[in-house]
């Protein structure tokens, strides 16, 4: 029979040395350094031990972490896998963000730094003409099985300047999404 965790106090949370401290009901405090403390909910699902991060101990108090752990413990008892549920919600949210939406946000965020209105219009036209018809409706988290072809498309082959811009703009927009954390993390 496993022994019951002694439980934590607010003072113990603040003064704990590096290690793992159980509070009971699947709630653990992980301390890596005096500045790195975070809450983890541990549970067993289909014979496998699973761990779900609940957030920083700076952000969530002991009482808030206990409340979260109690909710998650109830879900596990009902047969719901909290990690699978969280991942499904994240995937749904990522599908709602399309390339066209992110490109518009990128242009809106950066157009103040462009020198004249012609640059703004060139960015919009290049995205709308070359990238949006292919990528516009795709969710940002979409990944191809094979890398895209590096050969220039016939419509933009004669103009090197446009070809370079059209290749650079989608990558800049995709990078801005990654920075904004709109794209889901890789598993």
C-alpha positions as CSV (number, residue, x, y, z in Angstrom):
1,X,0.0,0.0,0.0
2,X,1.5,3.4,-1.0
3,X,1.9,5.8,1.8
4,X,-0.1,9.0,1.8
5,X,1.6,12.2,1.0
6,X,2.1,14.5,4.0
7,X,0.6,17.5,2.1
8,X,2.2,20.8,1.4
9,X,1.9,24.2,3.1
10,X,2.4,27.6,1.5
11,X,5.6,28.1,3.4
12,X,6.9,24.7,2.2
13,X,6.1,25.6,-1.4
14,X,8.1,28.8,-1.2
15,X,11.1,27.2,0.7
16,X,11.4,23.8,-0.9
17,X,14.7,22.7,-2.2
18,X,15.1,21.0,-5.7
19,X,13.1,17.8,-5.9
20,X,9.5,16.5,-6.1
21,X,7.0,17.0,-3.4
22,X,3.6,15.3,-3.2
23,X,0.5,17.0,-1.9
24,X,-1.9,14.1,-2.4
25,X,-4.7,13.5,-4.9
26,X,-2.1,13.3,-7.7
27,X,-0.8,16.9,-7.2
28,X,3.0,17.3,-7.1
29,X,5.3,20.3,-6.8
30,X,8.4,20.0,-8.9
31,X,11.3,22.3,-7.9
32,X,14.3,22.6,-10.3
33,X,15.8,25.7,-8.8
34,X,14.7,28.4,-6.4
35,X,13.1,30.2,-9.4
36,X,11.7,27.2,-11.3
37,X,8.8,25.7,-9.4
38,X,5.8,24.2,-11.1
39,X,2.7,22.0,-10.4
40,X,2.2,18.6,-12.0
41,X,-0.9,16.3,-11.9
42,X,0.1,12.6,-12.1
43,X,-2.4,9.9,-12.9
44,X,-2.5,6.4,-14.3
45,X,-4.4,5.7,-17.5
46,X,-4.6,2.3,-19.2
47,X,-1.7,1.1,-17.0
48,X,0.6,4.1,-18.0
49,X,1.7,6.8,-15.7
50,X,0.8,10.2,-17.2
51,X,1.9,13.7,-16.0
52,X,0.1,16.9,-16.9
53,X,1.6,20.3,-16.2
54,X,-0.7,22.7,-14.3
55,X,1.5,25.8,-14.4
56,X,4.1,27.7,-12.4
57,X,4.0,27.9,-8.6
58,X,4.5,31.6,-9.0
59,X,1.3,31.9,-11.1
60,X,-0.9,29.4,-9.2
61,X,-1.1,29.2,-5.4
62,X,-1.3,26.0,-3.5
63,X,-5.1,26.3,-3.1
64,X,-5.6,27.0,-6.9
65,X,-3.4,24.0,-7.8
66,X,-5.4,21.8,-5.4
67,X,-8.6,22.9,-7.0
68,X,-7.3,22.1,-10.5
69,X,-6.0,18.7,-9.3
70,X,-9.3,17.9,-7.8
71,X,-11.1,18.7,-11.0
72,X,-8.7,16.6,-13.0
73,X,-8.9,13.7,-10.5
74,X,-12.7,13.7,-10.9
75,X,-12.3,13.5,-14.7
76,X,-9.9,10.6,-14.4
77,X,-12.4,8.8,-12.2
78,X,-15.1,9.4,-14.8
79,X,-12.8,7.7,-17.4
80,X,-11.8,10.9,-19.2
81,X,-8.1,11.4,-20.1
82,X,-7.3,15.0,-19.2
83,X,-4.2,15.1,-21.5
84,X,-6.2,13.8,-24.5
85,X,-8.9,16.3,-23.8
86,X,-6.5,19.2,-23.6
87,X,-4.7,18.1,-26.9
88,X,-8.1,17.9,-28.7
89,X,-9.0,21.4,-27.6
90,X,-5.6,22.7,-28.7
91,X,-6.0,21.0,-32.1
92,X,-9.5,22.5,-32.6
93,X,-8.2,26.0,-31.7
94,X,-5.2,25.6,-34.1
95,X,-7.5,24.6,-37.0
96,X,-9.4,27.8,-36.5
97,X,-6.3,29.9,-37.3
98,X,-5.7,29.8,-41.0
99,X,-2.8,31.0,-43.1
100,X,-4.8,33.9,-44.6
101,X,-5.7,35.1,-41.1
102,X,-2.1,35.0,-39.9
103,X,-0.8,36.7,-43.1
104,X,-3.3,39.5,-42.5
105,X,-2.2,39.9,-38.9
106,X,1.4,39.9,-39.9
107,X,0.9,42.6,-42.5
108,X,-1.2,44.7,-40.1
109,X,1.5,44.4,-37.4
110,X,4.4,45.3,-39.7
111,X,3.0,47.7,-42.2
112,X,3.7,50.7,-40.0
113,X,7.4,50.1,-40.5
114,X,7.3,50.0,-44.3
115,X,8.4,53.2,-46.0
116,X,5.6,53.8,-48.4
117,X,2.1,52.6,-49.4
118,X,3.5,50.8,-52.4
119,X,5.3,48.3,-50.1
120,X,2.1,47.6,-48.2
121,X,0.2,47.0,-51.5
122,X,3.0,44.8,-52.8
123,X,2.9,42.6,-49.7
124,X,-0.9,42.2,-49.9
125,X,-0.9,41.5,-53.6
126,X,1.8,38.9,-53.4
127,X,0.2,37.0,-50.6
128,X,-3.3,37.3,-52.2
129,X,-2.1,36.3,-55.7
130,X,0.4,33.5,-55.0
131,X,0.1,32.2,-51.4
132,X,-3.5,32.6,-50.4
133,X,-5.0,30.5,-53.2
134,X,-2.9,27.5,-52.1
135,X,-2.4,28.1,-48.4
136,X,-5.1,30.5,-47.4
137,X,-7.6,28.1,-46.1
138,X,-5.1,25.7,-44.5
139,X,-4.8,25.7,-40.7
140,X,-1.5,27.0,-39.5
141,X,-0.6,23.7,-37.8
142,X,-1.0,21.8,-41.1
143,X,2.1,19.9,-42.1
144,X,2.9,18.3,-45.4
145,X,4.2,14.8,-45.7
146,X,6.7,15.9,-48.3
147,X,8.6,19.2,-48.4
148,X,7.2,21.7,-51.0
149,X,8.9,21.9,-54.3
150,X,11.7,24.5,-54.7
151,X,11.0,25.0,-58.4
152,X,9.6,28.3,-59.3
153,X,6.0,28.4,-60.5
154,X,5.6,29.4,-64.2
155,X,3.5,32.5,-63.2
156,X,6.3,34.1,-61.3
157,X,9.4,32.6,-63.1
158,X,10.0,35.7,-65.3
159,X,10.3,38.1,-62.5
160,X,13.0,37.1,-60.0
161,X,12.1,39.9,-57.6
162,X,8.5,38.7,-57.2
163,X,9.6,35.1,-57.0
164,X,11.9,35.9,-54.1
165,X,9.3,38.0,-52.3
166,X,6.6,35.4,-52.7
167,X,8.8,32.7,-51.2
168,X,9.9,34.9,-48.3
169,X,6.5,36.3,-47.3
170,X,4.8,33.0,-46.4
171,X,7.8,32.0,-44.3
172,X,7.7,35.3,-42.5
173,X,4.0,34.9,-41.8
174,X,4.6,31.4,-40.6
175,X,7.4,32.5,-38.4
176,X,5.3,35.3,-36.9
177,X,2.7,32.6,-36.0
178,X,5.3,30.5,-34.3
179,X,6.5,33.5,-32.3
180,X,2.9,34.3,-31.3
181,X,2.4,30.7,-30.2
182,X,-0.7,30.3,-32.4
183,X,0.8,27.1,-33.9
184,X,0.5,24.0,-31.7
185,X,3.6,22.6,-30.2
186,X,5.2,19.5,-31.8
187,X,4.5,16.3,-29.8
